[in-house]
Amino acid sequence: MEVVNALRKYVARGLLEAGYVAEAVELLSGSGIELHHVDWGLAGEALRLALERGVSVYDGGYVALARRLGAELYTADQEVVKRAGLDFVKHVKEYGT
């Protein structure tokens, strides 16, 4: 949803056409990217991480989901990497190294 919201903002600012954004969302739907349901357990873990680590609940949600999936989380936000303090939360500059 964050990607779609960001694209909406570009339309609102006149930087992209609505038709282009609709096409981009359609392309994303066939990209193989998996969407995951946010259940109450994940929401609670996101809140716990947010309160303990000083990150947003949104960022805590990404960290909690990565932990649940046993996946690495790459972010461009160095502050999230620092505050999370977890070895599976990495900066995008580390991708592929």
Gaussian input, Z-matrix of N, CA and C with variables (Angstrom, degrees):
# hf/3-21g

backbone

0 1
 N
 C     1     B1
 C     2     B2     1     A1
 N     3     B3     2     A2     1     D1
 C     4     B4     3     A3     2     D2
 C     5     B5     4     A4     3     D3
 N     6     B6     5     A5     4     D4
 C     7     B7     6     A6     5     D5
 C     8     B8     7     A7     6     D6
 N     9     B9     8     A8     7     D7
 C    10    B10     9     A9     8     D8
 C    11    B11    10    A10     9     D9
 N    12    B12    11    A11    10    D10
 C    13    B13    12    A12    11    D11
 C    14    B14    13    A13    12    D12
 N    15    B15    14    A14    13    D13
 C    16    B16    15    A15    14    D14
 C    17    B17    16    A16    15    D15
 N    18    B18    17    A17    16    D16
 C    19    B19    18    A18    17    D17
 C    20    B20    19    A19    18    D18
 N    21    B21    20    A20    19    D19
 C    22    B22    21    A21    20    D20
 C    23    B23    22    A22    21    D21
 N    24    B24    23    A23    22    D22
 C    25    B25    24    A24    23    D23
 C    26    B26    25    A25    24    D24
 N    27    B27    26    A26    25    D25
 C    28    B28    27    A27    26    D26
 C    29    B29    28    A28    27    D27
 N    30    B30    29    A29    28    D28
 C    31    B31    30    A30    29    D29
 C    32    B32    31    A31    30    D30
 N    33    B33    32    A32    31    D31
 C    34    B34    33    A33    32    D32
 C    35    B35    34    A34    33    D33
 N    36    B36    35    A35    34    D34
 C    37    B37    36    A36    35    D35
 C    38    B38    37    A37    36    D36
 N    39    B39    38    A38    37    D37
 C    40    B40    39    A39    38    D38
 C    41    B41    40    A40    39    D39
 N    42    B42    41    A41    40    D40
 C    43    B43    42    A42    41    D41
 C    44    B44    43    A43    42    D42
 N    45    B45    44    A44    43    D43
 C    46    B46    45    A45    44    D44
 C    47    B47    46    A46    45    D45
 N    48    B48    47    A47    46    D46
 C    49    B49    48    A48    47    D47
 C    50    B50    49    A49    48    D48
 N    51    B51    50    A50    49    D49
 C    52    B52    51    A51    50    D50
 C    53    B53    52    A52    51    D51
 N    54    B54    53    A53    52    D52
 C    55    B55    54    A54    53    D53
 C    56    B56    55    A55    54    D54
 N    57    B57    56    A56    55    D55
 C    58    B58    57    A57    56    D56
 C    59    B59    58    A58    57    D57
 N    60    B60    59    A59    58    D58
 C    61    B61    60    A60    59    D59
 C    62    B62    61    A61    60    D60
 N    63    B63    62    A62    61    D61
 C    64    B64    63    A63    62    D62
 C    65    B65    64    A64    63    D63
 N    66    B66    65    A65    64    D64
 C    67    B67    66    A66    65    D65
 C    68    B68    67    A67    66    D66
 N    69    B69    68    A68    67    D67
 C    70    B70    69    A69    68    D68
 C    71    B71    70    A70    69    D69
 N    72    B72    71    A71    70    D70
 C    73    B73    72    A72    71    D71
 C    74    B74    73    A73    72    D72
 N    75    B75    74    A74    73    D73
 C    76    B76    75    A75    74    D74
 C    77    B77    76    A76    75    D75
 N    78    B78    77    A77    76    D76
 C    79    B79    78    A78    77    D77
 C    80    B80    79    A79    78    D78
 N    81    B81    80    A80    79    D79
 C    82    B82    81    A81    80    D80
 C    83    B83    82    A82    81    D81
 N    84    B84    83    A83    82    D82
 C    85    B85    84    A84    83    D83
 C    86    B86    85    A85    84    D84
 N    87    B87    86    A86    85    D85
 C    88    B88    87    A87    86    D86
 C    89    B89    88    A88    87    D87
 N    90    B90    89    A89    88    D88
 C    91    B91    90    A90    89    D89
 C    92    B92    91    A91    90    D90
 N    93    B93    92    A92    91    D91
 C    94    B94    93    A93    92    D92
 C    95    B95    94    A94    93    D93
 N    96    B96    95    A95    94    D94
 C    97    B97    96    A96    95    D95
 C    98    B98    97    A97    96    D96
 N    99    B99    98    A98    97    D97
 C   100   B100    99    A99    98    D98
 C   101   B101   100   A100    99    D99
 N   102   B102   101   A101   100   D100
 C   103   B103   102   A102   101   D101
 C   104   B104   103   A103   102   D102
 N   105   B105   104   A104   103   D103
 C   106   B106   105   A105   104   D104
 C   107   B107   106   A106   105   D105
 N   108   B108   107   A107   106   D106
 C   109   B109   108   A108   107   D107
 C   110   B110   109   A109   108   D108
 N   111   B111   110   A110   109   D109
 C   112   B112   111   A111   110   D110
 C   113   B113   112   A112   111   D111
 N   114   B114   113   A113   112   D112
 C   115   B115   114   A114   113   D113
 C   116   B116   115   A115   114   D114
 N   117   B117   116   A116   115   D115
 C   118   B118   117   A117   116   D116
 C   119   B119   118   A118   117   D117
 N   120   B120   119   A119   118   D118
 C   121   B121   120   A120   119   D119
 C   122   B122   121   A121   120   D120
 N   123   B123   122   A122   121   D121
 C   124   B124   123   A123   122   D122
 C   125   B125   124   A124   123   D123
 N   126   B126   125   A125   124   D124
 C   127   B127   126   A126   125   D125
 C   128   B128   127   A127   126   D126
 N   129   B129   128   A128   127   D127
 C   130   B130   129   A129   128   D128
 C   131   B131   130   A130   129   D129
 N   132   B132   131   A131   130   D130
 C   133   B133   132   A132   131   D131
 C   134   B134   133   A133   132   D132
 N   135   B135   134   A134   133   D133
 C   136   B136   135   A135   134   D134
 C   137   B137   136   A136   135   D135
 N   138   B138   137   A137   136   D136
 C   139   B139   138   A138   137   D137
 C   140   B140   139   A139   138   D138
 N   141   B141   140   A140   139   D139
 C   142   B142   141   A141   140   D140
 C   143   B143   142   A142   141   D141
 N   144   B144   143   A143   142   D142
 C   145   B145   144   A144   143   D143
 C   146   B146   145   A145   144   D144
 N   147   B147   146   A146   145   D145
 C   148   B148   147   A147   146   D146
 C   149   B149   148   A148   147   D147
 N   150   B150   149   A149   148   D148
 C   151   B151   150   A150   149   D149
 C   152   B152   151   A151   150   D150
 N   153   B153   152   A152   151   D151
 C   154   B154   153   A153   152   D152
 C   155   B155   154   A154   153   D153
 N   156   B156   155   A155   154   D154
 C   157   B157   156   A156   155   D155
 C   158   B158   157   A157   156   D156
 N   159   B159   158   A158   157   D157
 C   160   B160   159   A159   158   D158
 C   161   B161   160   A160   159   D159
 N   162   B162   161   A161   160   D160
 C   163   B163   162   A162   161   D161
 C   164   B164   163   A163   162   D162
 N   165   B165   164   A164   163   D163
 C   166   B166   165   A165   164   D164
 C   167   B167   166   A166   165   D165
 N   168   B168   167   A167   166   D166
 C   169   B169   168   A168   167   D167
 C   170   B170   169   A169   168   D168
 N   171   B171   170   A170   169   D169
 C   172   B172   171   A171   170   D170
 C   173   B173   172   A172   171   D171
 N   174   B174   173   A173   172   D172
 C   175   B175   174   A174   173   D173
 C   176   B176   175   A175   174   D174
 N   177   B177   176   A176   175   D175
 C   178   B178   177   A177   176   D176
 C   179   B179   178   A178   177   D177
 N   180   B180   179   A179   178   D178
 C   181   B181   180   A180   179   D179
 C   182   B182   181   A181   180   D180
 N   183   B183   182   A182   181   D181
 C   184   B184   183   A183   182   D182
 C   185   B185   184   A184   183   D183
 N   186   B186   185   A185   184   D184
 C   187   B187   186   A186   185   D185
 C   188   B188   187   A187   186   D186
 N   189   B189   188   A188   187   D187
 C   190   B190   189   A189   188   D188
 C   191   B191   190   A190   189   D189
 N   192   B192   191   A191   190   D190
 C   193   B193   192   A192   191   D191
 C   194   B194   193   A193   192   D192
 N   195   B195   194   A194   193   D193
 C   196   B196   195   A195   194   D194
 C   197   B197   196   A196   195   D195
 N   198   B198   197   A197   196   D196
 C   199   B199   198   A198   197   D197
 C   200   B200   199   A199   198   D198
 N   201   B201   200   A200   199   D199
 C   202   B202   201   A201   200   D200
 C   203   B203   202   A202   201   D201
 N   204   B204   203   A203   202   D202
 C   205   B205   204   A204   203   D203
 C   206   B206   205   A205   204   D204
 N   207   B207   206   A206   205   D205
 C   208   B208   207   A207   206   D206
 C   209   B209   208   A208   207   D207
 N   210   B210   209   A209   208   D208
 C   211   B211   210   A210   209   D209
 C   212   B212   211   A211   210   D210
 N   213   B213   212   A212   211   D211
 C   214   B214   213   A213   212   D212
 C   215   B215   214   A214   213   D213
 N   216   B216   215   A215   214   D214
 C   217   B217   216   A216   215   D215
 C   218   B218   217   A217   216   D216
 N   219   B219   218   A218   217   D217
 C   220   B220   219   A219   218   D218
 C   221   B221   220   A220   219   D219
 N   222   B222   221   A221   220   D220
 C   223   B223   222   A222   221   D221
 C   224   B224   223   A223   222   D222
 N   225   B225   224   A224   223   D223
 C   226   B226   225   A225   224   D224
 C   227   B227   226   A226   225   D225
 N   228   B228   227   A227   226   D226
 C   229   B229   228   A228   227   D227
 C   230   B230   229   A229   228   D228
 N   231   B231   230   A230   229   D229
 C   232   B232   231   A231   230   D230
 C   233   B233   232   A232   231   D231
 N   234   B234   233   A233   232   D232
 C   235   B235   234   A234   233   D233
 C   236   B236   235   A235   234   D234
 N   237   B237   236   A236   235   D235
 C   238   B238   237   A237   236   D236
 C   239   B239   238   A238   237   D237
 N   240   B240   239   A239   238   D238
 C   241   B241   240   A240   239   D239
 C   242   B242   241   A241   240   D240
 N   243   B243   242   A242   241   D241
 C   244   B244   243   A243   242   D242
 C   245   B245   244   A244   243   D243
 N   246   B246   245   A245   244   D244
 C   247   B247   246   A246   245   D245
 C   248   B248   247   A247   246   D246
 N   249   B249   248   A248   247   D247
 C   250   B250   249   A249   248   D248
 C   251   B251   250   A250   249   D249
 N   252   B252   251   A251   250   D250
 C   253   B253   252   A252   251   D251
 C   254   B254   253   A253   252   D252
 N   255   B255   254   A254   253   D253
 C   256   B256   255   A255   254   D254
 C   257   B257   256   A256   255   D255
 N   258   B258   257   A257   256   D256
 C   259   B259   258   A258   257   D257
 C   260   B260   259   A259   258   D258
 N   261   B261   260   A260   259   D259
 C   262   B262   261   A261   260   D260
 C   263   B263   262   A262   261   D261
 N   264   B264   263   A263   262   D262
 C   265   B265   264   A264   263   D263
 C   266   B266   265   A265   264   D264
 N   267   B267   266   A266   265   D265
 C   268   B268   267   A267   266   D266
 C   269   B269   268   A268   267   D267
 N   270   B270   269   A269   268   D268
 C   271   B271   270   A270   269   D269
 C   272   B272   271   A271   270   D270
 N   273   B273   272   A272   271   D271
 C   274   B274   273   A273   272   D272
 C   275   B275   274   A274   273   D273
 N   276   B276   275   A275   274   D274
 C   277   B277   276   A276   275   D275
 C   278   B278   277   A277   276   D276
 N   279   B279   278   A278   277   D277
 C   280   B280   279   A279   278   D278
 C   281   B281   280   A280   279   D279
 N   282   B282   281   A281   280   D280
 C   283   B283   282   A282   281   D281
 C   284   B284   283   A283   282   D282
 N   285   B285   284   A284   283   D283
 C   286   B286   285   A285   284   D284
 C   287   B287   286   A286   285   D285
 N   288   B288   287   A287   286   D286
 C   289   B289   288   A288   287   D287
 C   290   B290   289   A289   288   D288

   B1=1.4431
   B2=1.5267
   B3=1.3202
   B4=1.4654
   B5=1.5228
   B6=1.3207
   B7=1.4686
   B8=1.5193
   B9=1.3240
   B10=1.4610
   B11=1.5241
   B12=1.3217
   B13=1.4590
   B14=1.5290
   B15=1.3164
   B16=1.4685
   B17=1.5270
   B18=1.3206
   B19=1.4656
   B20=1.5263
   B21=1.3292
   B22=1.4637
   B23=1.5233
   B24=1.3231
   B25=1.4662
   B26=1.5233
   B27=1.3327
   B28=1.4663
   B29=1.5294
   B30=1.3305
   B31=1.4649
   B32=1.5233
   B33=1.3274
   B34=1.4668
   B35=1.5237
   B36=1.3201
   B37=1.4725
   B38=1.5259
   B39=1.3291
   B40=1.4575
   B41=1.5157
   B42=1.3202
   B43=1.4622
   B44=1.5253
   B45=1.3227
   B46=1.4628
   B47=1.5225
   B48=1.3215
   B49=1.4599
   B50=1.5280
   B51=1.3229
   B52=1.4642
   B53=1.5218
   B54=1.3209
   B55=1.4642
   B56=1.5142
   B57=1.3174
   B58=1.4682
   B59=1.5252
   B60=1.3195
   B61=1.4611
   B62=1.5261
   B63=1.3296
   B64=1.4657
   B65=1.5263
   B66=1.3228
   B67=1.4673
   B68=1.5299
   B69=1.3144
   B70=1.4678
   B71=1.5263
   B72=1.3243
   B73=1.4669
   B74=1.5237
   B75=1.3165
   B76=1.4710
   B77=1.5247
   B78=1.3201
   B79=1.4694
   B80=1.5248
   B81=1.3160
   B82=1.4640
   B83=1.5237
   B84=1.3211
   B85=1.4678
   B86=1.5209
   B87=1.3185
   B88=1.4615
   B89=1.5132
   B90=1.3239
   B91=1.4690
   B92=1.5214
   B93=1.3195
   B94=1.4627
   B95=1.5167
   B96=1.3262
   B97=1.4638
   B98=1.5240
   B99=1.3135
   B100=1.4620
   B101=1.5219
   B102=1.3175
   B103=1.4543
   B104=1.5199
   B105=1.3137
   B106=1.4559
   B107=1.5164
   B108=1.3139
   B109=1.4590
   B110=1.5311
   B111=1.3083
   B112=1.4643
   B113=1.5230
   B114=1.3305
   B115=1.4587
   B116=1.5319
   B117=1.3304
   B118=1.4657
   B119=1.5232
   B120=1.3231
   B121=1.4618
   B122=1.5176
   B123=1.3387
   B124=1.4640
   B125=1.5267
   B126=1.3302
   B127=1.4677
   B128=1.5268
   B129=1.3229
   B130=1.4613
   B131=1.5131
   B132=1.3311
   B133=1.4661
   B134=1.5248
   B135=1.3330
   B136=1.4650
   B137=1.5258
   B138=1.3142
   B139=1.4678
   B140=1.5225
   B141=1.3311
   B142=1.4650
   B143=1.5253
   B144=1.3323
   B145=1.4654
   B146=1.5273
   B147=1.3279
   B148=1.4639
   B149=1.5261
   B150=1.3128
   B151=1.4637
   B152=1.5235
   B153=1.3206
   B154=1.4679
   B155=1.5251
   B156=1.3245
   B157=1.4697
   B158=1.5263
   B159=1.3219
   B160=1.4626
   B161=1.5132
   B162=1.3371
   B163=1.4643
   B164=1.5245
   B165=1.3179
   B166=1.4645
   B167=1.5277
   B168=1.3096
   B169=1.4625
   B170=1.5270
   B171=1.3382
   B172=1.4643
   B173=1.5241
   B174=1.3323
   B175=1.4656
   B176=1.5244
   B177=1.3257
   B178=1.4585
   B179=1.5193
   B180=1.3188
   B181=1.4608
   B182=1.5101
   B183=1.3256
   B184=1.4687
   B185=1.5231
   B186=1.3172
   B187=1.4686
   B188=1.5267
   B189=1.3219
   B190=1.4656
   B191=1.5235
   B192=1.3209
   B193=1.4615
   B194=1.5202
   B195=1.3281
   B196=1.4669
   B197=1.5233
   B198=1.3161
   B199=1.4705
   B200=1.5301
   B201=1.3189
   B202=1.4666
   B203=1.5302
   B204=1.3289
   B205=1.4642
   B206=1.5249
   B207=1.3251
   B208=1.4584
   B209=1.5207
   B210=1.3277
   B211=1.4656
   B212=1.5233
   B213=1.3179
   B214=1.4594
   B215=1.5200
   B216=1.3145
   B217=1.4559
   B218=1.5169
   B219=1.3225
   B220=1.4571
   B221=1.5192
   B222=1.3216
   B223=1.4568
   B224=1.5261
   B225=1.3184
   B226=1.4619
   B227=1.5225
   B228=1.3150
   B229=1.4632
   B230=1.5317
   B231=1.3209
   B232=1.4627
   B233=1.5236
   B234=1.3165
   B235=1.4684
   B236=1.5313
   B237=1.3255
   B238=1.4706
   B239=1.5184
   B240=1.3293
   B241=1.4692
   B242=1.5238
   B243=1.3248
   B244=1.4664
   B245=1.5285
   B246=1.3171
   B247=1.4654
   B248=1.5255
   B249=1.3261
   B250=1.4693
   B251=1.5238
   B252=1.3271
   B253=1.4600
   B254=1.5178
   B255=1.3174
   B256=1.4614
   B257=1.5241
   B258=1.3224
   B259=1.4643
   B260=1.5236
   B261=1.3322
   B262=1.4642
   B263=1.5321
   B264=1.3285
   B265=1.4658
   B266=1.5190
   B267=1.3311
   B268=1.4636
   B269=1.5221
   B270=1.3066
   B271=1.4576
   B272=1.5210
   B273=1.3286
   B274=1.4658
   B275=1.5263
   B276=1.3185
   B277=1.4722
   B278=1.5246
   B279=1.3427
   B280=1.4619
   B281=1.5251
   B282=1.3201
   B283=1.4594
   B284=1.5289
   B285=1.3138
   B286=1.4603
   B287=1.5100
   B288=1.3331
   B289=1.4696
   B290=1.5077
   A1=111.52
   A2=116.21
   A3=117.89
   A4=111.38
   A5=116.35
   A6=119.68
   A7=109.56
   A8=116.19
   A9=120.58
   A10=110.26
   A11=117.81
   A12=120.75
   A13=111.20
   A14=116.84
   A15=119.88
   A16=110.43
   A17=116.77
   A18=120.14
   A19=110.94
   A20=116.78
   A21=120.85
   A22=111.07
   A23=116.02
   A24=119.85
   A25=111.20
   A26=116.74
   A27=119.78
   A28=110.99
   A29=116.51
   A30=119.99
   A31=109.51
   A32=117.28
   A33=121.59
   A34=111.81
   A35=116.74
   A36=121.29
   A37=112.45
   A38=116.45
   A39=120.24
   A40=113.85
   A41=117.18
   A42=120.94
   A43=112.90
   A44=116.86
   A45=122.25
   A46=109.25
   A47=115.31
   A48=121.03
   A49=109.73
   A50=116.62
   A51=121.47
   A52=111.55
   A53=117.70
   A54=120.79
   A55=112.10
   A56=116.31
   A57=120.84
   A58=110.45
   A59=116.60
   A60=121.30
   A61=110.32
   A62=117.27
   A63=120.42
   A64=110.22
   A65=116.65
   A66=120.99
   A67=110.74
   A68=117.12
   A69=121.02
   A70=110.60
   A71=116.97
   A72=120.76
   A73=109.84
   A74=116.84
   A75=120.19
   A76=110.55
   A77=117.31
   A78=120.77
   A79=110.91
   A80=116.65
   A81=120.26
   A82=111.63
   A83=116.61
   A84=119.75
   A85=111.79
   A86=117.46
   A87=120.92
   A88=113.58
   A89=117.03
   A90=120.99
   A91=114.17
   A92=117.04
   A93=119.39
   A94=113.29
   A95=117.23
   A96=120.36
   A97=107.74
   A98=116.15
   A99=120.70
   A100=110.57
   A101=115.83
   A102=121.42
   A103=107.92
   A104=116.66
   A105=121.65
   A106=109.98
   A107=115.18
   A108=122.25
   A109=109.41
   A110=115.90
   A111=120.44
   A112=107.43
   A113=115.80
   A114=120.00
   A115=108.58
   A116=115.92
   A117=119.50
   A118=112.11
   A119=117.21
   A120=119.78
   A121=111.59
   A122=115.86
   A123=120.40
   A124=110.46
   A125=116.82
   A126=120.35
   A127=110.70
   A128=116.61
   A129=120.20
   A130=112.44
   A131=116.40
   A132=120.43
   A133=110.46
   A134=117.41
   A135=121.21
   A136=110.60
   A137=116.42
   A138=120.66
   A139=110.81
   A140=117.07
   A141=120.70
   A142=110.42
   A143=116.73
   A144=120.30
   A145=110.95
   A146=116.68
   A147=120.47
   A148=110.81
   A149=116.10
   A150=119.98
   A151=112.19
   A152=117.21
   A153=120.96
   A154=113.23
   A155=116.85
   A156=120.10
   A157=113.66
   A158=117.33
   A159=119.76
   A160=113.89
   A161=116.12
   A162=120.56
   A163=107.94
   A164=117.09
   A165=119.56
   A166=109.32
   A167=116.34
   A168=120.05
   A169=109.50
   A170=117.22
   A171=120.23
   A172=110.48
   A173=116.73
   A174=120.00
   A175=110.95
   A176=116.67
   A177=120.05
   A178=111.59
   A179=116.28
   A180=120.98
   A181=112.41
   A182=116.43
   A183=119.74
   A184=110.54
   A185=116.35
   A186=120.69
   A187=109.80
   A188=116.84
   A189=120.97
   A190=111.28
   A191=117.35
   A192=120.27
   A193=110.87
   A194=117.20
   A195=119.96
   A196=110.37
   A197=116.51
   A198=120.49
   A199=110.03
   A200=116.69
   A201=121.27
   A202=111.17
   A203=116.40
   A204=121.03
   A205=112.99
   A206=117.11
   A207=120.34
   A208=111.58
   A209=115.40
   A210=121.80
   A211=110.97
   A212=115.30
   A213=120.47
   A214=107.87
   A215=116.13
   A216=122.05
   A217=107.74
   A218=116.58
   A219=121.66
   A220=108.67
   A221=115.79
   A222=122.18
   A223=109.35
   A224=115.61
   A225=120.56
   A226=111.01
   A227=116.88
   A228=122.28
   A229=110.10
   A230=116.21
   A231=121.36
   A232=111.71
   A233=116.71
   A234=120.36
   A235=110.79
   A236=117.51
   A237=120.67
   A238=109.84
   A239=117.10
   A240=120.85
   A241=109.41
   A242=115.68
   A243=121.35
   A244=111.47
   A245=116.36
   A246=119.94
   A247=112.46
   A248=117.16
   A249=119.71
   A250=109.76
   A251=116.61
   A252=120.38
   A253=113.67
   A254=116.61
   A255=121.91
   A256=109.12
   A257=116.86
   A258=119.33
   A259=113.90
   A260=118.62
   A261=119.91
   A262=112.75
   A263=117.17
   A264=121.97
   A265=107.02
   A266=115.93
   A267=121.15
   A268=111.27
   A269=114.47
   A270=120.36
   A271=108.77
   A272=116.28
   A273=120.20
   A274=112.39
   A275=117.32
   A276=120.09
   A277=111.54
   A278=116.84
   A279=121.32
   A280=112.50
   A281=117.43
   A282=120.19
   A283=110.20
   A284=114.86
   A285=120.19
   A286=114.65
   A287=117.94
   A288=119.23
   A289=110.84
   D1=-31.42
   D2=-179.24
   D3=-64.61
   D4=-37.97
   D5=178.55
   D6=-63.28
   D7=-46.12
   D8=-179.37
   D9=-63.79
   D10=-40.06
   D11=178.00
   D12=-64.68
   D13=-40.17
   D14=177.81
   D15=-62.65
   D16=-41.96
   D17=177.68
   D18=-63.11
   D19=-39.04
   D20=177.13
   D21=-60.41
   D22=-39.86
   D23=178.78
   D24=-62.64
   D25=-37.97
   D26=177.67
   D27=-63.92
   D28=-37.45
   D29=176.73
   D30=-66.13
   D31=-46.08
   D32=-178.86
   D33=-60.00
   D34=-33.33
   D35=179.72
   D36=-85.31
   D37=-1.30
   D38=179.62
   D39=77.32
   D40=17.50
   D41=-178.42
   D42=-89.51
   D43=-23.04
   D44=177.57
   D45=-136.89
   D46=152.26
   D47=175.49
   D48=-82.71
   D49=145.08
   D50=-179.17
   D51=-58.79
   D52=-38.53
   D53=179.24
   D54=-63.42
   D55=-38.63
   D56=177.86
   D57=-64.01
   D58=-41.87
   D59=-179.68
   D60=-66.78
   D61=-41.70
   D62=177.45
   D63=-60.38
   D64=-40.84
   D65=177.47
   D66=-65.18
   D67=-39.84
   D68=179.04
   D69=-62.66
   D70=-41.82
   D71=178.81
   D72=-64.50
   D73=-40.05
   D74=177.21
   D75=-62.28
   D76=-42.68
   D77=177.78
   D78=-63.20
   D79=-40.60
   D80=178.11
   D81=-62.06
   D82=-34.92
   D83=-178.29
   D84=-64.35
   D85=-24.67
   D86=178.38
   D87=-102.32
   D88=13.61
   D89=-173.05
   D90=-84.27
   D91=-11.89
   D92=-176.19
   D93=90.09
   D94=-2.04
   D95=176.38
   D96=-69.90
   D97=128.53
   D98=-179.19
   D99=-90.30
   D100=136.65
   D101=172.84
   D102=-97.85
   D103=141.88
   D104=-178.48
   D105=-120.39
   D106=137.16
   D107=178.66
   D108=-71.59
   D109=135.94
   D110=175.15
   D111=-91.14
   D112=106.79
   D113=177.34
   D114=-93.77
   D115=175.39
   D116=-176.47
   D117=-66.19
   D118=-31.44
   D119=176.98
   D120=-63.69
   D121=-43.64
   D122=178.52
   D123=-67.00
   D124=-40.42
   D125=178.71
   D126=-62.48
   D127=-41.45
   D128=178.12
   D129=-64.70
   D130=-41.00
   D131=177.46
   D132=-65.93
   D133=-38.48
   D134=177.10
   D135=-61.72
   D136=-43.42
   D137=178.44
   D138=-64.14
   D139=-44.69
   D140=179.34
   D141=-58.55
   D142=-46.95
   D143=179.30
   D144=-63.22
   D145=-40.44
   D146=179.71
   D147=-60.81
   D148=-45.02
   D149=-178.72
   D150=-70.81
   D151=-41.06
   D152=-177.46
   D153=-76.42
   D154=-35.07
   D155=-172.18
   D156=-106.30
   D157=-8.38
   D158=178.45
   D159=74.19
   D160=31.91
   D161=175.52
   D162=-108.97
   D163=169.35
   D164=176.56
   D165=-70.58
   D166=160.20
   D167=175.98
   D168=-62.12
   D169=-35.99
   D170=177.32
   D171=-59.74
   D172=-49.65
   D173=179.30
   D174=-65.28
   D175=-38.69
   D176=175.26
   D177=-59.57
   D178=-35.21
   D179=177.14
   D180=-64.52
   D181=-41.51
   D182=177.59
   D183=-64.74
   D184=-41.53
   D185=179.08
   D186=-64.79
   D187=-45.59
   D188=-179.69
   D189=-62.55
   D190=-41.11
   D191=179.40
   D192=-66.82
   D193=-42.56
   D194=177.50
   D195=-59.95
   D196=-42.78
   D197=178.12
   D198=-61.33
   D199=-46.66
   D200=-179.17
   D201=-59.87
   D202=-39.79
   D203=-177.39
   D204=-84.42
   D205=-8.82
   D206=-175.52
   D207=67.00
   D208=35.75
   D209=-175.21
   D210=-112.30
   D211=161.26
   D212=170.89
   D213=-84.14
   D214=145.56
   D215=176.88
   D216=-113.63
   D217=121.81
   D218=176.61
   D219=-107.04
   D220=132.47
   D221=-179.98
   D222=-137.72
   D223=152.29
   D224=174.76
   D225=-88.05
   D226=-2.10
   D227=-177.34
   D228=-95.10
   D229=99.12
   D230=-178.45
   D231=-60.19
   D232=-30.74
   D233=179.51
   D234=-64.82
   D235=-38.44
   D236=177.11
   D237=-64.99
   D238=-42.65
   D239=178.22
   D240=-58.13
   D241=-47.97
   D242=-177.50
   D243=-64.50
   D244=-49.37
   D245=-176.21
   D246=-69.37
   D247=-36.27
   D248=179.37
   D249=-63.96
   D250=-42.93
   D251=177.35
   D252=60.42
   D253=32.13
   D254=-178.61
   D255=-118.92
   D256=139.21
   D257=-173.23
   D258=-66.64
   D259=-18.09
   D260=179.59
   D261=-91.05
   D262=-2.29
   D263=175.66
   D264=-100.78
   D265=114.46
   D266=-171.63
   D267=-130.03
   D268=156.60
   D269=174.89
   D270=-79.23
   D271=147.58
   D272=-178.11
   D273=-58.51
   D274=-24.15
   D275=178.05
   D276=-63.47
   D277=-21.37
   D278=-179.75
   D279=-85.72
   D280=-8.70
   D281=-176.05
   D282=-61.97
   D283=129.35
   D284=177.69
   D285=84.02
   D286=3.73
   D287=179.88
   D288=-98.85

